[in-house]
Amino acid sequence: MLAVSELIKDIDNVKKISIPVDTIKYIIERLGNDIIWDYDNITGELIIMKRPESYVDALAGLGQEMWEKLESKEFIEEMRTEWDQ
């Protein structure tokens, strides 16, 4: 399957894109009918994913690796000091 960027060279002038029925059927077959479509303006990618049953469960732990290297007490004290200024 070709990437959209390979099919469309002048993406800035595109106002509408048709997605082939076979592609839609494939997505529904793999993910079901309850899906989320999102366009990422930064990467220019269309993201299609299965809608989670629980957004809380799906997002739990997101960004966890950011906090692993920080000492939480020191970080909180630093933030409070900045707020007081």
C-alpha positions in Angstrom: 0.0 0.0 0.0 1.4 3.4 -1.0 1.7 6.2 1.6 -0.5 9.2 1.0 2.7 11.4 0.6 3.7 9.2 -2.3 0.4 9.6 -4.0 0.0 13.3 -3.4 3.0 15.5 -4.1 1.4 19.0 -3.5 -0.3 18.2 -0.1 -0.7 21.9 0.8 -3.3 22.4 -2.0 -5.3 19.3 -1.1 -8.8 20.1 0.2 -10.3 16.7 0.1 -9.0 13.1 0.1 -11.0 10.1 -0.9 -10.2 6.9 1.0 -10.8 3.7 -1.0 -13.6 1.5 0.2 -11.2 -1.4 0.5 -9.0 0.6 2.9 -12.0 1.6 5.0 -13.1 -2.1 5.2 -9.6 -3.1 6.2 -9.5 -0.5 9.0 -12.9 -1.6 10.3 -11.9 -5.3 10.1 -8.8 -4.6 12.1 -10.1 -2.0 14.6 -13.9 -2.3 14.5 -16.5 0.4 13.9 -15.7 2.5 16.9 -12.5 4.3 15.8 -10.9 7.7 16.3 -9.5 9.7 13.4 -7.0 12.5 14.2 -4.8 14.6 12.0 -1.4 15.6 13.4 -0.5 19.0 12.1 3.1 18.7 13.1 3.9 15.4 11.3 1.2 15.7 8.7 -0.1 12.2 9.5 -3.6 10.9 9.8 -3.9 8.7 12.9 -6.6 6.1 13.0 -7.0 4.1 16.2 -9.5 2.0 18.1 -11.5 4.1 20.6 -10.5 2.9 24.1 -13.2 1.6 26.3 -11.8 3.8 29.1 -9.8 6.9 28.4 -8.6 6.9 32.0 -7.1 3.4 31.6 -5.7 4.2 28.1 -3.9 7.4 29.3 -2.7 6.0 32.7 1.0 6.2 32.9 1.4 8.5 29.8 4.6 10.5 30.2 5.8 8.3 33.0 9.3 8.1 31.7 9.6 11.9 32.1 9.3 11.6 35.8 11.5 8.6 36.4 14.8 10.6 36.5 13.4 13.4 38.7 13.4 13.4 42.4 9.8 14.4 43.1 10.3 16.2 46.4 13.1 18.3 44.9 11.1 19.0 41.7 8.0 20.2 43.7 10.1 22.4 45.9 11.8 24.0 42.9 8.4 24.6 41.3 7.0 26.2 44.5 10.1 28.4 44.7 9.5 29.6 41.1 5.8 30.3 41.8 6.7 32.4 44.9 8.9 34.7 42.8 
